[in-house]
Amino acid sequence: MYKVYFKQALLMLKQNKFISMIAIMGTALAIMMIMTIIVTDEIKEISTTPEINRNRTLYVDYQVKRDTARNSWQSGSISYETLKEYLYPLKTPLYVSGVNPSWSNIPNTLITREGSSEIINAHMRITDVAYWKIMSFSFTQGRPFSDGEFQSGISAAVVSETLAQQIFKGENALGETFLVNFKPYRIVGIVEDVSPVFKQAYGDLWIPHTTQPVENRFTEVMLMAESPEDFPAIIEEVRRMEKKFETEHSPWILYLKGPVNNKIFQKGIYGNNAEEITSAIAVQKRKMIFILLILLLIPAINLSGLSLSRIKKRTEEIGIRKAFGAKKYTILIQVLFENLITSVIGGVIGLALSYVVVFQMRDWLLDVPADSTIPVSTLISFPVLLAVFAVCLIINLLSAGIPAYRASRMKIINSLNQNDK
């Protein structure tokens, strides 16, 4: 039965190519806009190498310290002191790691080889041993710096393949010494280049916190759980640490943003307390729902006119089928199925166009350099394909549902006489 519907749908597309093209492109453009939003979010949220544990990681990237006696405030990124005293001791997370924020001025680091006048500007990340357990870098040579090297403050470094080639130009860089802001570091590991799409993993150079002055040790903290089911327990333990700070530093109190999951973290929502964060999240959700509804309704209303026009031309056929015993729901399913073919074709085109838009506008949509790459693994995924089909189905129901329902309800005599009017 559905094979017949499919053949009939293709025949109808060929009969009026201009109208069919308008319907398909109208669907494609609507789906392109919707899928651009979905694909952009998926790139930020998908768990893939090297940020393979996004789905079970919580983030704390903002702290507020308030003196309740003087009503004065201190706010900003998590200090290394807070990380060391109140977050490293957490028992519920599997791993706790701090890495300097990608937006800080520290990443713009001067790199050179001893005895060379050439200076390279590199993106530096300052982190710890747990970082390498949360992330999944591809080491081409060597290893990450060890716990012993971290605790001892030994100047060990991991570099990207590109930076290794820039510094040592065809030589084997592993084990060699180079200068980071004119301080010597020894290369203990070399990793494959990381796309800027991965905000927590991206870098050219990774060094231990313990090799840097205290004023440079501001971090974004990652709390990796055994599973997402442990998130409430981790959040509760963080709240207990805030109370511990208050007890030890009265009249000062401490507020740590979150911890929040990757989806909220990527949106960059801030606030001075939990209520402000919750309110900001709710506003973001309402905005997104409103935008998606507009993007669904406007093209659906426009396409419904085309669907109604098509069905009017087939009212005689529908009347004859009903006269021979076709049920109302059979007519309804047939019209919806035939229109779904148009929606799916438009959906495939729209998805392809959305990839083009995301790639061409990656500096605006993803806040990554225009010349950077986007890994294929972040673009093609089951949730994205499922979203395409869901959007096609919704647009199909909105644009063809009412015309199909009216056609199925039309009396036989009116259907047979419709084309005579």
C-alpha positions in Angstrom: 0.0 0.0 0.0 2.7 2.5 1.0 4.7 1.5 -2.1 1.7 2.7 -4.2 1.5 5.9 -2.2 5.2 6.5 -2.7 5.0 6.0 -6.5 1.9 8.3 -6.7 3.8 11.0 -4.7 6.7 10.9 -7.1 4.3 11.1 -10.1 2.6 14.1 -8.6 6.0 15.8 -8.1 6.8 15.3 -11.7 3.4 16.6 -12.9 3.8 20.1 -11.6 7.6 20.6 -11.3 7.4 24.3 -10.5 4.9 23.9 -7.6 6.8 20.8 -6.3 10.1 22.8 -6.4 8.6 25.6 -4.4 7.2 23.1 -1.8 10.5 21.3 -1.5 12.6 24.4 -1.2 10.1 26.1 1.2 10.5 23.0 3.4 14.2 22.9 2.9 14.8 26.5 4.0 12.6 26.1 7.1 14.4 22.9 8.1 17.8 24.5 7.3 17.1 27.3 9.9 15.8 24.9 12.5 18.6 22.4 11.9 21.3 25.1 12.0 20.2 25.7 15.6 20.0 22.0 16.5 23.4 21.1 14.8 25.1 24.1 16.5 23.9 22.9 19.9 24.7 19.3 19.1 28.3 20.2 18.2 28.6 21.9 21.6 27.0 19.0 23.5 28.0 15.7 21.9 30.5 13.5 23.8 33.3 12.7 21.3 37.1 12.6 21.3 38.8 14.5 23.0 35.9 15.7 25.2 34.5 12.2 25.4 32.9 12.6 28.8 30.8 15.7 28.3 27.6 13.8 29.2 28.9 12.9 32.7 30.8 16.0 33.6 29.6 19.0 35.6 31.3 22.4 35.4 32.0 25.1 37.9 33.5 28.2 36.3 32.4 31.2 38.4 32.6 32.1 42.1 31.3 34.8 44.3 32.8 35.7 47.7 30.8 38.1 49.8 31.6 39.8 53.0 28.3 39.9 54.8 29.6 42.4 57.4 30.6 45.0 54.9 28.4 43.9 52.0 31.4 43.8 49.6 31.9 41.3 46.7 34.6 39.5 44.9 33.6 37.5 41.8 35.3 35.9 38.8 36.8 32.6 37.7 37.5 29.9 40.3 40.7 30.6 42.1 43.3 27.9 42.5 42.9 28.3 46.3 39.2 27.5 46.1 39.9 24.5 43.8 42.6 23.1 46.1 40.8 23.6 49.4 37.1 23.0 48.5 36.8 21.2 45.2 39.8 18.8 45.0 38.7 17.2 48.3 35.2 16.3 46.9 34.5 12.5 47.3 31.5 12.0 45.0 33.1 12.9 41.6 35.3 10.3 40.0 37.7 13.0 39.0 38.1 16.7 39.7 40.2 18.9 37.4 40.9 22.5 36.9 42.0 24.1 33.6 42.5 27.8 32.9 39.6 29.5 31.0 40.1 29.5 27.2 39.2 33.2 27.1 41.9 34.3 29.6 45.0 36.2 28.5 47.2 33.4 29.5 46.7 31.3 26.3 48.6 33.9 24.3 52.0 32.6 25.2 55.4 33.2 23.8 57.2 30.0 22.7 60.7 29.8 21.4 63.6 27.4 21.2 66.7 28.1 23.3 69.3 30.0 21.1 66.6 30.8 18.4 65.3 34.3 17.7 62.0 33.0 16.3 59.1 33.5 18.6 55.8 31.6 18.2 52.5 32.7 19.8 50.7 29.6 21.2 47.5 28.8 23.0 48.5 27.5 26.4 46.4 25.5 28.9 47.3 25.2 32.6 45.9 22.1 34.2 46.4 19.0 36.4 46.8 15.3 36.2 43.0 14.5 36.4 42.5 16.5 33.2 44.1 13.8 31.2 41.7 11.2 32.7 38.6 13.2 31.9 39.8 14.1 28.3 40.7 11.5 25.6 43.7 13.0 23.7 45.4 11.0 20.9 49.1 10.8 21.9 51.4 10.3 19.0 54.4 10.2 21.3 55.1 10.2 25.0 52.5 10.6 27.8 50.8 13.3 29.9 52.7 14.7 32.8 52.6 12.5 35.9 51.3 13.1 39.4 54.8 13.2 40.7 55.8 15.8 38.2 52.7 17.8 39.0 53.2 17.7 42.8 56.9 18.6 42.4 56.3 21.5 40.1 58.6 20.0 37.5 58.4 21.9 34.2 56.9 19.2 32.0 54.8 20.0 29.0 52.6 18.3 26.5 52.5 19.9 23.0 50.4 19.5 19.8 51.9 18.1 16.7 51.8 21.4 14.9 53.6 23.3 17.7 56.2 20.5 18.0 56.9 20.9 14.2 57.0 24.7 14.5 59.6 24.6 17.3 61.8 21.8 16.1 61.1 21.7 12.4 61.4 18.0 11.4 63.3 16.9 14.5 62.0 14.6 17.1 60.6 16.9 19.8 59.9 14.3 22.5 62.2 14.9 25.5 63.5 18.2 24.1 63.6 21.5 26.0 62.0 24.7 24.8 61.1 28.0 26.4 57.6 29.1 27.6 57.6 32.8 28.3 61.4 32.4 28.5 61.2 29.6 31.1 62.5 26.1 30.1 60.0 23.2 29.8 60.7 19.6 28.7 58.3 17.9 26.3 57.0 14.7 27.8 54.1 14.1 25.3 52.9 15.1 21.8 49.2 14.9 20.9 47.2 15.2 17.7 45.9 18.8 17.0 42.6 19.6 18.7 39.8 21.6 17.0 38.8 24.9 18.6 35.3 23.5 18.7 36.3 21.7 21.9 36.6 24.6 24.3 38.0 22.6 27.3 40.5 20.5 25.3 41.7 23.0 22.7 45.3 24.2 23.0 48.8 24.0 21.6 50.5 23.5 24.9 49.5 22.0 28.3 51.5 22.5 31.5 51.0 21.9 35.2 49.3 24.5 37.5 52.2 24.0 39.9 54.7 25.6 37.5 52.9 28.9 37.4 52.6 31.8 39.8 49.5 31.9 42.0 48.1 34.9 40.1 47.8 32.9 36.9 46.0 30.0 38.5 42.4 30.8 37.7 40.4 27.9 36.5 37.2 26.3 35.1 36.6 23.2 37.1 35.3 19.9 35.7 33.7 17.3 38.0 33.4 14.0 36.2 30.8 11.6 37.6 30.6 7.8 37.4 27.3 8.4 35.7 24.8 11.3 35.3 22.7 9.8 38.1 25.4 11.0 40.5 24.9 14.7 39.5 22.5 15.5 42.4 24.9 14.0 45.0 27.8 16.0 43.5 25.8 19.3 43.6 24.8 18.6 47.2 28.5 18.0 48.2 29.5 21.3 46.6 26.8 23.0 48.6 28.3 21.5 51.8 31.7 22.8 50.8 30.2 26.3 50.5 29.0 26.0 54.1 32.4 24.8 55.2 34.0 27.9 53.7 31.4 30.1 55.5 32.3 28.4 58.8 36.1 28.8 58.3 36.0 32.4 56.9 33.0 34.1 58.6 31.7 36.7 57.8 32.6 35.8 54.3 30.4 33.4 52.3 31.1 31.5 49.1 28.8 30.8 46.1 30.0 28.5 43.3 28.0 28.6 40.1 26.4 25.3 39.6 27.8 22.8 39.2 26.0 22.8 35.8 25.9 20.2 33.1 27.6 20.7 29.7 24.4 22.1 28.0 24.1 24.9 30.5 27.8 25.5 30.7 28.1 26.0 27.0 25.4 28.7 27.1 27.6 30.8 29.4 24.9 31.7 31.9 26.0 33.6 35.0 24.4 34.8 38.2 25.3 35.7 41.8 23.2 32.9 43.3 21.3 29.7 42.4 18.0 31.6 41.9 19.5 33.9 39.3 21.0 31.0 37.4 17.7 29.1 37.4 15.8 32.2 36.2 18.4 32.8 33.4 18.0 29.1 32.3 14.2 29.4 32.2 14.5 32.6 30.0 16.9 30.8 27.6 14.4 27.9 27.3 11.5 30.2 26.6 13.4 32.1 23.9 14.4 28.9 22.2 10.9 27.5 22.2 9.5 30.7 20.8 12.1 30.8 18.0 11.5 27.1 17.0 7.7 27.7 17.0 8.1 30.7 14.7 10.4 28.7 12.4 7.9 25.8 12.3 4.6 27.7 12.0 5.4 30.4 9.4 6.6 27.9 6.7 3.9 25.4 7.6 1.2 28.0 7.1 2.7 29.0 3.7 3.0 25.4 2.6 -0.5 24.6 3.7 -1.7 26.8 0.8 0.2 24.6 -1.7 -1.1 21.4 -0.1 -4.7 22.7 -0.3 -4.2 23.6 -4.0 -2.9 20.1 -4.8 -5.7 18.4 -2.9 -8.4 20.4 -4.7 -7.1 19.1 -8.0 -7.5 15.6 -6.7 -11.0 15.9 -5.2 -12.6 14.0 -8.0 -10.1 11.1 -7.5 -10.8 11.2 -3.8 -14.6 11.1 -4.4 -14.3 8.1 -6.7 -12.1 6.2 -4.1 -14.6 6.9 -1.4 -17.5 5.7 -3.7 -15.6 2.4 -4.0 -15.4 2.1 -0.2 -12.2 3.9 0.8 -12.3 4.9 4.5 -11.8 8.4 5.7 -8.6 7.5 7.6 -7.2 5.8 4.5 -7.6 9.0 2.5 -6.1 11.0 5.4 -3.1 8.7 5.7 -2.5 8.7 2.0 -2.4 12.5 1.7 -0.2 12.8 4.7 2.2 10.1 3.5 2.4 11.7 0.0 3.1 15.1 1.5 5.7 13.5 3.9 7.7 12.5 0.8 8.0 16.2 -0.1 8.9 17.0 3.5 11.6 14.3 3.7 13.2 15.5 0.4 13.2 19.0 1.7 14.5 17.8 5.0 17.6 16.1 3.4 18.3 19.3 1.4 17.7 21.5 4.5 20.1 19.4 6.6 22.8 19.6 4.0 22.3 23.4 3.8 22.5 23.7 7.6 25.9 22.0 7.5 27.0 24.6 4.9 25.7 27.4 7.1 27.3 26.1 10.3 30.6 25.6 8.5 30.6 29.0 6.8 29.5 30.9 9.9 31.4 28.8 12.5 33.2 31.9 13.8 29.8 33.4 14.8 27.8 30.3 15.7 30.5 28.4 17.5 33.0 31.2 18.4 35.9 29.4 16.7 38.3 30.8 14.1 37.0 30.9 10.5 39.9 28.8 9.3 39.4 26.0 11.9 38.0 22.6 11.1 34.8 20.9 12.5 35.2 17.2 13.2 32.7 15.0 11.2 31.9 13.1 14.4 30.3 16.2 15.8 28.2 16.8 12.8 26.6 13.5 12.0 24.9 11.7 14.9 21.7 9.8 15.6 20.1 12.7 17.6 20.6 15.1 14.6 19.1 12.6 12.1 16.2 11.9 14.6 15.7 15.7 14.9 15.5 16.0 11.1 12.8 13.4 10.8 10.8 14.9 13.7 10.9 18.4 12.2 9.8 16.9 8.8 7.0 15.1 10.5 5.8 18.2 12.4 5.9 20.4 9.3 4.1 17.7 7.3 1.3 17.6 9.9 1.0 21.4 10.2 1.0 22.1 6.5 -1.0 19.1 5.2 -3.0 18.1 8.2 -6.0 20.4 7.8 -6.2 20.1 3.9 -6.0 16.3 4.3 -8.7 16.2 7.0 -11.0 18.4 4.9 -10.5 16.1 1.9 -11.3 13.0 3.9 -14.5 14.6 5.3 -15.8 15.9 2.0 -19.0 14.3 0.8 -18.7 12.1 -2.3 -21.1 14.1 -4.4 -19.2 17.3 -3.6 -15.9 15.7 -4.4 -17.1 14.5 -7.8 -18.6 18.0 -8.6 -15.6 20.0 -7.2 -13.7 20.3 -10.4 -16.8 21.5 -12.3 -17.0 24.6 -10.2 
